[in-house]
Amino acid sequence: MNVLTVTDLSKRFNLEAGFFARFGKFVQAVNGISFTLAENETYGLVGESGCGKTTTARLLVRMYDADSGTIRFMDDTDVGALKGHALRSYREKVKYIFQDPARSLNPRMSVFDVLVSGWRWSPSWPGKNAAREAAAAIMEEVGLSAEDLDRRPADFSGGQRQRISIARGLLMEPRVLICDEVVSALDVSIQGQILNLLLDIRKRRGISLLFIAHDLKVSSWFCDRIGVMYRGELMEEADARELYRSAAHPYTRLLFESAGREAPEAGAKQAAGSKSDEMAVENPATVGTPTGCVFAARCPLADERCKKEKPGWRELSPGHRVRCFTQTLLIDSRAR
């Protein structure tokens, strides 16, 4: 069963304010993306800064309301239609872990108050004593101590603060954790510890993870499936191992190269190397509604068709799909 089903989700932001907003330019942050998150699965949304992955994550918890498209929870709940108590109940089941714990944890509150601040207003609030017992158990689960509950977030290192953020997300027994760049602000040695902690939590609790990241190499190791985003659109989606072995889209290859891994074939130079300077990893926002493939301006393989027509999905193998017209350059891993 899918815990989240996203269909044709779109969101844009006006660049003008007030009366003139209706006439001004806008940024198409998310443009018609669709994907699913199954039970006990880790799905990665990967792309450069500004590609729309964080906006997508915030749409899933209704920090923003989508302009169009649907989000369904457990196949039967229309998230966009939820209000009041129903929306609060949904947010208890789908929890968001922010990138920077130093900014998301109130420095004036004790760790205990940070953990239970949202729970206090829930109908499931068990009382302070029971909540403290639950918080102590969660702190032990994430590798901290129950004695830390009376300390303040500033007393901890960056990795420890991220463990507190994870503990806050787990306290109300969620079905989904949305992990938004949860290791990008940490030292490399600490990143591995946090990723292993999340894997242990998923295995122990059977929850699903939506993993937002810009490092495709790390995501290929951590995730079960990956969707690659560029300028608000999904460009390629595949099983993580399949994507690592035989990435097909020129943009996916570029991300692998930027992460320090050679593209999946010697011939990848043709797809992502000969004009690597022109394809340097940078992602300006998409202003207005683009025509054609959104990657065409940076792609060394693009032709006139790419600039005028938007490519549809093509399935290369079960579970591996790509949006690209240059099919003759796509790599079939079975042929190697």
Sine and cosine of phi, psi and omega as CSV:
sin_phi,cos_phi,sin_psi,cos_psi,sin_omega,cos_omega
0.00,0.00,0.59,-0.81,0.07,-1.00
-1.00,0.05,0.74,-0.67,0.09,-1.00
-0.99,0.11,-0.50,0.86,0.09,-1.00
-0.72,-0.70,0.72,-0.69,0.09,-1.00
-0.79,-0.62,0.92,-0.40,-0.04,-1.00
-0.96,-0.28,0.79,-0.61,-0.07,-1.00
-0.75,-0.66,0.87,-0.49,0.11,-0.99
0.77,0.63,0.71,0.71,-0.06,-1.00
-0.98,0.20,0.75,-0.67,-0.02,-1.00
-0.66,-0.75,0.54,-0.84,0.07,-1.00
-0.42,-0.91,0.73,-0.68,0.09,-1.00
-0.75,-0.66,0.40,-0.91,-0.02,-1.00
-0.83,-0.56,0.72,-0.69,0.05,-1.00
-0.96,0.28,0.61,-0.79,0.07,-1.00
-1.00,-0.03,-0.15,0.99,0.06,-1.00
-0.94,-0.34,0.33,-0.94,-0.02,-1.00
-0.87,-0.49,0.30,-0.95,0.10,-0.99
0.91,0.41,-0.58,-0.81,-0.08,-1.00
-0.86,0.51,-0.58,0.81,-0.12,-0.99
-0.99,0.17,-0.06,1.00,-0.03,-1.00
-0.87,0.49,-0.56,0.83,-0.05,-1.00
-0.93,0.36,-0.34,0.94,-0.04,-1.00
-0.97,-0.25,-0.20,0.98,-0.14,-0.99
-1.00,0.08,-0.04,-1.00,0.04,-1.00
-0.97,0.23,0.33,-0.94,0.03,-1.00
-0.64,-0.77,0.36,-0.93,0.08,-1.00
-0.97,-0.25,0.83,-0.56,0.07,-1.00
-1.00,0.07,1.00,-0.02,-0.11,-0.99
-0.96,0.29,-0.64,0.77,0.03,-1.00
-0.71,-0.71,0.73,-0.69,-0.15,-0.99
-0.72,-0.69,1.00,0.05,0.17,-0.99
0.93,0.37,0.65,0.76,-0.03,-1.00
-1.00,0.03,0.50,-0.87,0.01,-1.00
-0.66,-0.75,0.72,-0.69,0.10,-0.99
-0.27,-0.96,0.19,-0.98,0.03,-1.00
-0.80,-0.60,0.43,-0.90,0.12,-0.99
-0.80,-0.60,0.90,-0.43,-0.06,-1.00
-1.00,0.06,0.22,-0.97,0.06,-1.00
-0.88,0.48,0.67,-0.74,0.05,-1.00
0.83,0.56,0.60,0.80,0.01,-1.00
-0.87,-0.49,0.49,-0.87,0.17,-0.99
-0.93,-0.37,0.90,-0.43,0.00,-1.00
-0.94,-0.34,0.78,-0.62,-0.01,-1.00
-0.98,-0.21,0.74,-0.67,0.20,-0.98
-0.96,-0.28,0.91,-0.41,-0.17,-0.99
-0.84,-0.55,0.64,-0.77,0.05,-1.00
0.12,-0.99,0.11,-0.99,0.01,-1.00
-0.93,0.36,0.25,-0.97,0.10,-0.99
-0.86,0.50,0.72,-0.70,0.01,-1.00
1.00,0.00,0.07,1.00,-0.05,-1.00
-0.99,0.14,-0.19,0.98,0.05,-1.00
0.95,-0.32,0.06,1.00,-0.07,-1.00
-0.94,0.34,-0.64,0.77,0.05,-1.00
-0.94,0.35,-0.62,0.78,0.08,-1.00
-0.86,0.50,-0.67,0.74,0.05,-1.00
-0.85,0.52,-0.73,0.68,0.00,-1.00
-0.87,0.49,-0.64,0.77,-0.02,-1.00
-0.96,0.29,-0.47,0.88,0.13,-0.99
-0.90,0.43,-0.56,0.83,-0.05,-1.00
-0.92,0.40,-0.47,0.88,0.03,-1.00
-0.96,-0.28,0.19,0.98,0.06,-1.00
0.90,0.44,0.50,0.86,0.25,-0.97
-0.91,0.42,-0.58,0.81,0.17,-0.99
-0.87,-0.49,0.46,-0.89,0.15,-0.99
-0.99,-0.11,0.71,-0.71,-0.02,-1.00
-0.94,0.35,0.53,-0.85,0.11,-0.99
-0.97,0.26,-0.58,0.82,0.02,-1.00
-0.37,-0.93,0.21,-0.98,-0.03,-1.00
1.00,-0.10,0.11,-0.99,-0.05,-1.00
-0.74,-0.67,0.48,-0.88,0.15,-0.99
-0.80,-0.59,0.84,-0.54,0.01,-1.00
-0.89,-0.45,0.70,-0.72,0.01,-1.00
-0.96,-0.29,0.80,-0.60,-0.04,-1.00
0.82,0.57,0.53,0.85,0.11,-0.99
0.94,0.34,-0.13,0.99,-0.09,-1.00
-0.75,-0.66,-0.09,1.00,-0.03,-1.00
-0.94,-0.34,0.87,-0.50,0.07,-1.00
-0.99,0.14,0.97,-0.25,-0.10,-0.99
-0.89,0.46,-0.58,0.82,-0.03,-1.00
-0.91,0.42,-0.35,0.94,-0.02,-1.00
-1.00,-0.08,-0.07,1.00,-0.08,-1.00
-0.96,0.27,0.61,-0.79,0.06,-1.00
-0.62,-0.79,0.34,-0.94,0.15,-0.99
0.81,0.58,-0.77,-0.63,-0.07,-1.00
-0.87,0.48,-0.61,0.79,-0.01,-1.00
-0.90,0.45,-0.63,0.78,0.03,-1.00
-0.93,0.36,-0.64,0.77,0.04,-1.00
-0.89,0.45,-0.65,0.76,0.02,-1.00
-0.90,0.44,-0.63,0.77,0.04,-1.00
-0.89,0.45,-0.68,0.73,-0.01,-1.00
-0.93,0.38,-0.34,0.94,0.13,-0.99
-0.95,0.30,-0.44,0.90,-0.03,-1.00
-1.00,-0.06,-0.33,0.94,0.03,-1.00
-0.81,-0.58,0.98,-0.21,-0.12,-0.99
-0.97,-0.26,0.54,-0.84,-0.10,-0.99
-0.93,-0.37,0.81,-0.59,0.08,-1.00
-0.95,-0.32,0.85,-0.52,-0.12,-0.99
-0.99,0.14,0.31,-0.95,-0.04,-1.00
-0.91,0.41,-0.72,0.69,-0.14,-0.99
-0.93,-0.37,0.98,-0.20,-0.02,-1.00
-0.91,0.41,-0.42,0.91,0.01,-1.00
-0.89,0.45,-0.47,0.88,-0.01,-1.00
-0.99,-0.11,-0.37,0.93,-0.07,-1.00
-1.00,-0.10,-0.17,0.98,0.04,-1.00
-0.96,-0.28,0.82,-0.57,-0.03,-1.00
-0.92,0.40,0.89,-0.45,-0.08,-1.00
-0.94,0.35,-0.26,0.97,-0.03,-1.00
-1.00,-0.01,-0.12,0.99,-0.04,-1.00
-0.97,-0.22,0.46,-0.89,0.15,-0.99
-0.94,0.33,0.30,-0.95,0.02,-1.00
-0.86,0.51,-0.63,0.77,0.02,-1.00
-0.87,0.50,-0.72,0.69,0.00,-1.00
-0.91,0.41,-0.58,0.82,0.07,-1.00
-0.88,0.48,-0.71,0.71,-0.07,-1.00
-0.91,0.41,-0.63,0.77,-0.16,-0.99
-0.97,-0.23,0.08,1.00,-0.10,-0.99
-0.85,0.53,-0.64,0.77,0.04,-1.00
-0.98,0.18,-0.52,0.85,-0.04,-1.00
-0.92,0.39,-0.53,0.85,-0.05,-1.00
-0.83,0.56,-0.51,0.86,-0.09,-1.00
-0.99,-0.13,0.16,0.99,-0.01,-1.00
-1.00,-0.07,0.55,-0.84,0.09,-1.00
-0.87,0.50,-0.33,0.94,-0.01,-1.00
-1.00,0.05,0.08,1.00,-0.01,-1.00
-0.86,0.51,0.85,-0.52,-0.12,-0.99
-1.00,-0.03,0.00,1.00,-0.13,-0.99
0.97,-0.23,0.37,-0.93,-0.16,-0.99
-0.90,0.45,-0.67,0.74,-0.06,-1.00
-0.91,0.41,-0.72,0.69,0.01,-1.00
-0.92,0.40,-0.59,0.80,0.02,-1.00
-0.91,0.41,-0.59,0.80,0.01,-1.00
-0.92,0.38,-0.62,0.79,0.06,-1.00
-0.89,0.45,-0.69,0.73,0.02,-1.00
-0.91,0.42,-0.66,0.75,0.00,-1.00
-0.91,0.42,-0.63,0.78,0.03,-1.00
-0.89,0.45,-0.66,0.75,0.02,-1.00
-0.91,0.43,-0.64,0.77,0.01,-1.00
-0.91,0.41,-0.65,0.76,0.02,-1.00
-0.87,0.49,-0.65,0.76,0.06,-1.00
-0.90,0.43,-0.61,0.79,-0.03,-1.00
-0.90,0.43,-0.57,0.82,-0.03,-1.00
-1.00,-0.04,0.16,0.99,0.10,-1.00
1.00,-0.02,0.27,0.96,0.07,-1.00
-0.92,-0.40,-0.14,-0.99,-0.08,-1.00
-0.89,-0.46,0.49,-0.87,0.08,-1.00
-0.88,0.48,-0.45,0.89,0.02,-1.00
-0.92,0.38,-0.31,0.95,-0.01,-1.00
-0.97,0.24,-0.15,0.99,-0.08,-1.00
-0.89,0.46,-0.47,0.88,-0.05,-1.00
-1.00,-0.07,0.01,1.00,0.06,-1.00
-1.00,0.05,0.13,-0.99,0.00,-1.00
-0.95,-0.31,0.44,-0.90,-0.06,-1.00
-0.81,0.58,-0.54,0.84,-0.03,-1.00
-0.91,0.41,-0.28,0.96,-0.01,-1.00
-0.98,0.19,-0.09,1.00,-0.12,-0.99
-0.93,-0.37,0.34,-0.94,0.11,-0.99
-0.97,0.24,0.14,-0.99,-0.01,-1.00
-0.88,0.48,-0.68,0.74,0.02,-1.00
-0.91,0.42,-0.63,0.78,0.04,-1.00
-0.92,0.38,-0.62,0.78,0.05,-1.00
-0.90,0.44,-0.59,0.81,0.04,-1.00
-0.93,0.38,-0.55,0.84,0.10,-0.99
-0.90,0.44,-0.61,0.79,0.06,-1.00
-0.90,0.43,-0.66,0.75,0.04,-1.00
-0.87,0.49,-0.65,0.76,0.03,-1.00
-0.91,0.41,-0.66,0.76,0.04,-1.00
-0.87,0.49,-0.67,0.74,0.04,-1.00
-0.87,0.49,-0.64,0.76,0.02,-1.00
-0.92,0.39,-0.51,0.86,-0.07,-1.00
-1.00,0.08,-0.30,0.95,-0.22,-0.98
-0.86,0.50,-0.54,0.84,-0.07,-1.00
-0.98,-0.19,0.40,0.92,0.09,-1.00
0.82,0.58,0.88,0.48,-0.04,-1.00
-0.96,0.27,0.28,-0.96,0.14,-0.99
-1.00,-0.06,-0.42,0.91,-0.05,-1.00
-0.69,-0.72,0.69,-0.72,0.21,-0.98
-0.93,-0.38,0.83,-0.56,0.11,-0.99
-0.99,-0.12,0.92,-0.38,-0.09,-1.00
-0.97,-0.23,0.99,-0.17,-0.11,-0.99
-1.00,-0.07,0.99,-0.14,0.02,-1.00
0.77,0.64,0.74,0.68,-0.17,-0.99
-0.95,0.31,-0.25,0.97,0.00,-1.00
-0.90,-0.44,-0.05,1.00,-0.12,-0.99
-0.92,0.39,-0.44,0.90,-0.02,-1.00
-1.00,-0.06,0.09,1.00,-0.09,-1.00
-0.96,-0.27,0.37,-0.93,0.11,-0.99
-0.89,0.46,0.44,-0.90,-0.06,-1.00
-0.85,0.52,-0.66,0.76,-0.02,-1.00
-0.90,0.44,-0.53,0.85,-0.01,-1.00
-0.99,0.15,-0.51,0.86,0.00,-1.00
-0.82,0.57,-0.72,0.69,-0.01,-1.00
-0.88,0.48,-0.62,0.79,0.01,-1.00
-0.90,0.43,-0.67,0.74,-0.01,-1.00
-0.93,0.37,-0.66,0.75,0.03,-1.00
-0.90,0.44,-0.67,0.74,0.04,-1.00
-0.91,0.42,-0.59,0.81,0.07,-1.00
-0.88,0.47,-0.71,0.71,0.01,-1.00
-0.90,0.44,-0.63,0.78,0.05,-1.00
-0.89,0.45,-0.67,0.74,0.03,-1.00
-0.90,0.44,-0.66,0.75,0.01,-1.00
-0.90,0.44,-0.69,0.72,0.02,-1.00
-0.88,0.48,-0.68,0.73,0.00,-1.00
-0.91,0.40,-0.67,0.74,-0.07,-1.00
-0.96,0.27,-0.63,0.77,-0.10,-0.99
-0.98,-0.18,-0.29,0.96,-0.02,-1.00
0.94,0.33,0.45,0.89,0.00,-1.00
-1.00,0.03,0.19,-0.98,0.04,-1.00
-0.97,-0.24,0.54,-0.84,0.00,-1.00
-0.85,-0.53,0.74,-0.67,0.23,-0.97
-0.97,-0.25,0.92,-0.40,-0.16,-0.99
-0.96,-0.27,0.93,-0.38,0.01,-1.00
-0.99,-0.11,0.80,-0.59,-0.07,-1.00
-0.38,-0.93,0.29,-0.96,0.12,-0.99
-0.95,-0.33,-0.22,0.98,-0.03,-1.00
-1.00,-0.05,0.97,-0.24,-0.06,-1.00
-0.94,0.34,-0.50,0.86,0.00,-1.00
-0.91,0.41,-0.74,0.67,0.04,-1.00
-0.89,0.45,-0.68,0.74,-0.02,-1.00
-0.89,0.45,-0.59,0.81,0.01,-1.00
-0.90,0.43,-0.52,0.85,0.06,-1.00
-0.98,0.20,-0.60,0.80,-0.18,-0.98
-1.00,0.04,-0.54,0.84,-0.20,-0.98
-0.99,-0.12,0.35,-0.94,0.15,-0.99
-1.00,0.09,-0.72,0.69,0.05,-1.00
-0.74,-0.67,0.40,-0.92,-0.05,-1.00
-0.69,-0.73,0.68,-0.73,0.19,-0.98
-0.92,-0.40,0.80,-0.60,-0.04,-1.00
-0.99,-0.12,0.84,-0.54,-0.06,-1.00
-0.95,-0.30,0.58,-0.81,0.13,-0.99
-0.54,-0.84,0.81,-0.58,0.01,-1.00
0.74,0.67,0.73,0.69,0.11,-0.99
0.99,0.11,0.02,1.00,-0.04,-1.00
-0.83,-0.56,0.53,-0.85,0.16,-0.99
-0.98,0.20,0.77,-0.64,-0.02,-1.00
-0.97,-0.23,-0.52,0.85,-0.03,-1.00
-0.42,-0.91,0.55,-0.83,0.03,-1.00
-0.59,-0.81,0.72,-0.70,-0.04,-1.00
-0.27,-0.96,0.25,-0.97,0.24,-0.97
-0.83,0.56,0.62,-0.78,-0.12,-0.99
-0.85,0.52,-0.67,0.74,0.00,-1.00
-0.93,0.37,-0.63,0.77,0.03,-1.00
-0.89,0.46,-0.67,0.74,0.00,-1.00
-0.91,0.42,-0.63,0.78,0.00,-1.00
-0.91,0.41,-0.62,0.78,-0.03,-1.00
-0.98,0.22,-0.63,0.78,-0.19,-0.98
-0.59,-0.81,0.82,0.57,0.10,-1.00
-0.85,0.53,0.72,-0.70,-0.14,-0.99
-0.96,-0.28,-0.59,0.81,-0.09,-1.00
-0.98,0.18,0.65,-0.76,0.03,-1.00
-0.82,0.57,-0.56,0.83,0.01,-1.00
-0.94,0.35,-0.65,0.76,0.05,-1.00
-0.87,0.49,-0.66,0.75,0.04,-1.00
-0.88,0.47,-0.64,0.77,0.03,-1.00
-0.88,0.47,-0.66,0.75,0.01,-1.00
-0.90,0.44,-0.64,0.76,0.05,-1.00
-0.89,0.46,-0.67,0.74,0.02,-1.00
-0.90,0.44,-0.65,0.76,-0.01,-1.00
-0.93,0.38,-0.40,0.92,0.04,-1.00
-1.00,0.05,0.04,1.00,0.08,-1.00
1.00,-0.04,0.28,0.96,0.04,-1.00
-0.87,-0.50,0.67,-0.74,0.01,-1.00
-0.92,0.40,0.58,-0.82,0.03,-1.00
-0.85,0.52,0.37,-0.93,-0.24,-0.97
-0.93,0.37,0.28,0.96,0.06,-1.00
-0.20,-0.98,0.45,-0.89,0.02,-1.00
-0.85,0.53,-0.58,0.82,0.01,-1.00
-0.95,0.32,-0.04,1.00,0.00,-1.00
-0.91,0.42,-0.32,0.95,0.09,-1.00
-0.79,0.61,-0.59,0.81,-0.02,-1.00
-0.93,0.38,-0.55,0.83,-0.08,-1.00
-1.00,0.00,-0.43,0.90,-0.10,-1.00
-0.56,-0.83,0.25,0.97,-0.07,-1.00
-0.84,-0.54,-0.65,0.76,-0.16,-0.99
-0.89,0.46,-0.43,0.90,0.04,-1.00
-0.83,-0.56,0.62,0.78,-0.09,-1.00
-0.88,0.47,-0.52,0.85,0.03,-1.00
-0.89,0.45,-0.62,0.78,0.00,-1.00
-0.95,0.31,-0.40,0.92,-0.05,-1.00
-0.98,-0.20,0.34,0.94,-0.02,-1.00
-0.79,0.62,0.59,-0.81,-0.17,-0.99
-0.93,0.36,0.98,-0.19,0.10,-0.99
-0.44,-0.90,0.54,-0.84,-0.17,-0.99
-0.63,-0.78,0.99,0.16,0.05,-1.00
-0.89,0.45,0.49,-0.87,-0.03,-1.00
-0.90,0.44,0.48,-0.88,0.04,-1.00
-1.00,0.06,0.96,-0.29,0.01,-1.00
-1.00,-0.06,0.79,-0.61,-0.06,-1.00
0.98,0.18,-0.18,-0.98,0.00,-1.00
-0.98,-0.19,0.92,-0.39,-0.06,-1.00
-0.95,0.33,0.49,-0.87,0.14,-0.99
-0.96,-0.29,0.54,-0.84,-0.02,-1.00
0.96,0.28,-0.23,-0.97,0.02,-1.00
-0.95,0.33,0.74,-0.67,-0.05,-1.00
-0.94,0.35,-0.28,0.96,0.00,-1.00
-0.99,-0.11,-0.04,1.00,-0.14,-0.99
-0.86,0.52,-0.60,0.80,-0.06,-1.00
-0.91,0.41,-0.38,0.92,-0.03,-1.00
-0.95,-0.33,-0.14,0.99,-0.12,-0.99
-1.00,0.05,0.80,-0.60,0.02,-1.00
-0.96,0.29,-0.19,0.98,-0.02,-1.00
-0.99,-0.14,-0.07,1.00,-0.13,-0.99
-0.93,0.38,0.62,-0.78,0.11,-0.99
-0.85,-0.53,-0.16,-0.99,-0.06,-1.00
-0.89,0.46,-0.57,0.82,0.01,-1.00
-0.89,0.46,-0.66,0.75,0.00,-1.00
-0.87,0.49,-0.56,0.83,-0.06,-1.00
-0.98,0.18,-0.31,0.95,-0.09,-1.00
-0.93,-0.35,-0.46,0.89,-0.05,-1.00
-0.88,-0.48,0.59,-0.81,0.05,-1.00
-1.00,0.00,0.84,-0.54,-0.03,-1.00
-0.93,0.36,0.60,-0.80,0.11,-0.99
-1.00,-0.01,0.00,-1.00,-0.01,-1.00
-0.97,0.23,0.66,-0.75,0.16,-0.99
-0.80,-0.60,0.78,-0.63,0.00,-1.00
-1.00,0.03,0.86,-0.50,-0.01,-1.00
-1.00,0.04,-0.56,0.83,0.06,-1.00
-0.35,-0.94,0.22,-0.97,-0.02,-1.00
-0.81,0.59,0.87,-0.49,0.01,-1.00
1.00,0.08,-0.09,1.00,0.00,-1.00
-0.91,-0.42,0.93,-0.37,-0.02,-1.00
-0.77,-0.64,0.44,-0.90,-0.08,-1.00
-0.55,-0.84,0.48,-0.88,0.08,-1.00
-0.93,-0.37,0.99,-0.10,-0.05,-1.00
-0.29,-0.96,0.68,-0.73,0.04,-1.00
-0.99,0.13,-0.37,0.93,-0.12,-0.99
-0.99,0.13,0.89,0.46,-0.13,-0.99
-0.91,0.42,-0.47,0.88,-0.04,-1.00
-0.93,0.38,-0.27,0.96,-0.02,-1.00
-0.98,-0.21,0.03,1.00,0.04,-1.00
-0.97,0.23,0.61,-0.80,-0.12,-0.99
-0.99,-0.10,0.80,-0.60,0.12,-0.99
-0.99,-0.11,0.94,-0.33,-0.10,-0.99
-0.90,0.44,-0.43,0.90,-0.02,-1.00
-0.95,0.31,-0.30,0.95,-0.04,-1.00
-1.00,0.09,-0.14,0.99,-0.06,-1.00
-0.99,-0.15,0.00,0.00,0.00,0.00
